[in-house]
Amino acid sequence: MGLVGEVLLLPFAPVRGSAWVIGQVLNEAERLYYDPATVRAELAALEEQLTSGEIDEEEFDRREDELLDRLEIGLARPAREN
């Protein structure tokens, strides 16, 4: 895009900047959500809730399946360098 195009799009610079920031926040949130260490810690906490009687077997199984799916996705995702 040439100089004229940049000048014409200058009023939209805040929107483009905001979109970039939102994209960065989304990437970081996904990284943390699928981080294997985070998922393993959540699995340990879930098992602790089961042993203390806070949740029943059915709830444990449902949440464990969700966490194992996240772990599988997290391990399959390529590591991104910042």
ZALO-416597 format. One record per atom (N, C-alpha, C, O, CB): residue in one letter; z, x, y. Coordinates in steps of 0.2 Angstrom, whole numbers, plus 2048, in hexadecimal, padded with zeros to 3 digits. Glycine has a CB too. Layout:
BEGIN
aZXY...
//
This chain:
BEGIN
m8008047FAm800800800m800805806m804809806m8067FB800g7FC80380Bg7FB807811g801806816g805802815g7F5806814l80080981Bl805809821l805802824l80A7FF825l80380E826v7FF7FE824v7FF7F8827v8037F3822v8067EF825v7F87F5828g8027F481Cg8057EF817g80D7F0818g8117EB817g8037F1810e80F7F6818e8167F8819e8197F581Fe81F7F281Fe8177FF819v8157F5825v8187F282Bv8187EB82Av81D7E882Dv8137F4831l8137E8827l8137E0827l8197DE822l81C7D9823l80D7DE824l81B7E281Dl8207E0818l8277E281Bl82C7E1817l81F7E3812l8277E6820l82E7E8823l8337E3824l8397E4822l82D7EC829p8317DD826p8367D8826p83A7D6820p83F7D381Fp8347D182Af8367D781Af8397D5814f83D7DB810f83F7DA80Bf8337D380Fa83E7E0814a8417E6811a8487E480Fa84A7E780Aa8427EC817p84C7E0813p8537DE810p8527DB80Ap8577DB805p8567DA815v84D7D6809v84D7D3802v84B7D77FDv84E7D77F7v8477CD803r8477DC7FEr8457E17F9r84B7E57F7r84C7E77F1r83F7E67FBg84F7E77FCg8557EB7FBg85A7E77F7g85D7EA7F3g8587ED802s85B7E17F9s8607DD7F5s85E7DC7EEs8627DC7E9s8607D67F8a8577DB7EDa8557DA7E6a8567E17E2a8587E07DCa84D7D97E6w8557E77E5w8577ED7E2w85E7ED7E0w8607EF7DAw8557F37E6v8637EB7E4v86A7EC7E3v86C7E77DDv86F7E97D9v86E7EA7EAi8697E17DEi86A7DC7D8i8687DF7D2i86B7DE7CCi8677D57DAg8627E27D1g8607E57CBg8647EA7C9g8657EB7C3g8597E87CCq8677EF7CDq86B7F47CBq8727F17C8q8757F47C3q86D7F97D1v8757EC7CCv87B7E97C9v87A7E67C2v87E7E67BEv87D7E37CEl8747E27C1l8727DF7BBl8727E57B5l8747E47B0l86C7DB7BBn86E7EA7B7n86E7F07B2n8757F27B0n8767F47AAn86A7F57B5e8797F37B5e8807F67B3e8847F17AFe8877F37ABe8847F87BAa8837EA7B1a8877E57ADa8847E57A6a8897E47A1a8867DE7B1e87E7E67A5e87B7E679Ee87E7EC79Ae87F7EC794e8747E579Er87E7F179Er8807F879Br8877F7798r8897F9793r87F7FE79Fl88B7F479Cl8927F379Al8937EE795l8977EF790l8977F27A1y88F7E9795y8907E3791y88E7E678Ay8917E4785y88B7DD793y8897EA789y8867EC783y8897F3781y8877F677By87F7EC783d88D7F6785d8907FD783d8947FC77Dd8997F877Cd8957FF789p892800778p896800771p89D801772p8A17FE76Ep89380576Da89F806776a8A7807777a8AA801779a8B07FF777a8A880D77Ct8A77FD77Et8AA7F7781t8AA7F277Bt8AF7EE77At8A67F4787v8A57F1777v8A57EC772v8AA7ED76Dv8AD7E976Av89E7EB76Fr8AB7F476Br8B07F6766r8B77F4768r8BB7F2764r8AF7FD764a8B87F576Fa8BF7F4771a8C07EC771a8C57EA770a8BF7F6779e8BB7E8772e8BB7E1772e8BD7DF76Be8C07DA76Ae8B57DE775l8B97E2766l8BA7E075Fl8C27E275Dl8C57DE759l8B67E475Ba8C47E875Fa8CB7E975Ea8D07E4761a8D57E275Ea8CD7F0760a8CF7E2767a8D37DD76Aa8D27D6767a8D77D3766a8D17DC772l8CC7D5764l8CC7CF760l8D07CF75Al8D37CA758l8C47CD75Fe8CF7D4756e8D37D5750e8DB7D4752e8DE7D274Ee8D27DB74De8DD7D7757e8E47D7759e8E67D075Ae8EB7CD759e8E57DB75Fq8E17CC75Eq8E37C575Fq8E37C1758q8E77BC758q8DD7C2763l8DF7C3753l8DF7BF74Dl8E67C1749l8E97BC747l8DA7C1748t8E87C7749t8EE7C9746t8F47C6749t8F97C5746t8EF7D1745s8F47C5750s8FA7C2753s8FA7BB753s8FF7B8755s8FA7C575Ag8F57B8750g8F57B1750g8F27AD756g8F37A7756g8FB7AE74Ee8EF7B075Be8ED7AD761e8E67A975Fe8E57A4763e8EB7B2766i8E37AB75Bi8DC7A8759i8DC7A7751i8E07AB74Di8D67AC75Bd8D87A274Fd8D87A1748d8D27A5745d8CE7A8749d8D779A746e8D17A473Ee8CB7A873Be8C57A673De8C07AA73Ee8CC7A7733e8C479F73Ee8BD79C740e8BB79F747e8B67A1748e8BE795741e8C079F74Ce8BF7A2753e8BD7A9752e8B97AC756e8C57A1757f8C17AD74Ef8C07B474Df8B97B574Bf8B67BA74Df8C57B7748d8B77B2745d8B07B3743d8AB7B2748d8A67B5748d8AF7AE73Cr8AC7AC74Br8A67AB750r8A67B0756r8A07B2757r8A87A4754r8AC7B2758r8AC7B775Er8AA7BE75Br8A67C275Er8B27B8761e8AC7C0755e8AA7C6752e8A27C6751e89F7CC752e8AD7C774Bd89F7C174Fd8987C174Ed8947C2755d8907C6755d8957BA74Be8977BF75Ae8947C0761e8957C8763e8907CB765e8977BC766l89B7CB761l89C7D2763l8987D675Fl8957DB761l8A37D3762l8977D5758l8937D9754l88B7D9756l8887DE756l8937D774Dd8897D3758d8827D275Bd8817D7761d87C7DA762d8807CB75Dr8867D7766r8867DB76Cr8867E276Ar8837E676Dr88C7D9770l88A7E4765l88B7EB763l8847ED760l8827F3761l8907EC75Ee8817E975Ce87A7EB759e8757EC75Ee8717F175Ee8787E5754i8757E7763i8707E8769i8727EE76Di86D7F276Fi8717E276Eg8787F076Eg87A7F6772g8787FC76Fg876801772g8827F5773l8797FC768l877802764l870803764l86D809763l87A80275Da86C7FE764a8657FE764a86180076Ba85C80276Ba8627F8761r8657FE770r862800777r862807778r86680B777r8677FC77Cp85C80977Bp85C81077Dp861812783p86280E788p85581277Fa864818783a86881A788a86481B78Fa85F81F78Ea86D820786r866818794r86381979Br86681E79Fr86C81E79Fr86281379Fe8638237A1e8658287A6e8658267ADe8608237AFe86182F7A5n86A8277B1n86A8257B8n86982B7BCn86882A7C2n8718217BA
//
